[in-house]
Amino acid sequence: MKKNYIVHQTEKVPVLNAGWESDEWKKADILEVSIFREQSSSHHPVTKFKMLYNEKGVYGLFKVEDQYVRAVATGYQESVC
């Protein structure tokens, strides 16, 4: 199955932690990941992404909704093991 995704150009580097619904990411189309490897488990959490680009680079933002993930680290580069 072939899918197309248009990566829109942005004037400035988007802030990656600005949030999924932030103004700078609103111009990016949303694509839901719906193709999985046959060898994977039956657990497929809802996964979406957005991408933008400019002359400095390509930028991506993922959003995963998974009932089994639990955040226990709250600091920058804090150990999760």
N, C-alpha and C positions, 0 to 999 in steps of 0.2 A: 504494500500500500504506500503510495507516494503522497507526501504532504508538502505543502509550501508554506513558508513563513517569511513575511516581509520584515526586515530589520530596518526600522526608521532611523533617520539621522537626527542627531541632537546637536545643538550649538555648544553646549558646555558639558563637561564631565558630570554625569549624574551622581548624586550622593547615594552610595549603595545601602546605607542604613536609614534613608529618608522614609522608607515605608512603602508598602505595595501600592497604596492609593495616593501617594504624594503627587504633586503637580508635575514634577519632572519625569515621572514614570507613566503618567496618564497617556502620553502619545504612543507608548509601546503597545503593540498587540499582545494578547494573551494566548498562549498555546498550552493545552493540557496534554501531558504525556499519556498516551494511550496504547503504546506499542511496547511490549515487554519481551524479554528473552524467554524462549521456551523452557530453559533450565531454571527459571526463577520460581519462587514459591507462589502460592495463590494470593499472598498478601500484596496488594497494590494500592498504597495510599494515594489519595488525590494529590497529584503533583502538577503544578503549573509554572510557566516561566515567561519572562519578558526579556527582550533584548533591545539595545540601542547601540549606535555607533557614531563616531566622529573621526576627525583626522588623527586623534591621539590614541584611539583604541576601540575595542568592542566590549560592551558591558552587559552583564546578565544578572537577573534577579530571579531566584526560585522561591516558590511557596509550596510547602508540603503540609498536608493535613493528615496527621497520623495519630490514631488513638493510643498507640503503644509507645510513643515517644514522650519522655519526661525530661525537662530541663532541670538539672541540679547544680550546674555551674552558672554563676552570675557575673564573674569577673572576666576581663579581657585576657585571653589566652590561658584561662584557668584549666587545670587538669580535669578531664571527664572520666578518668579511669578509676 
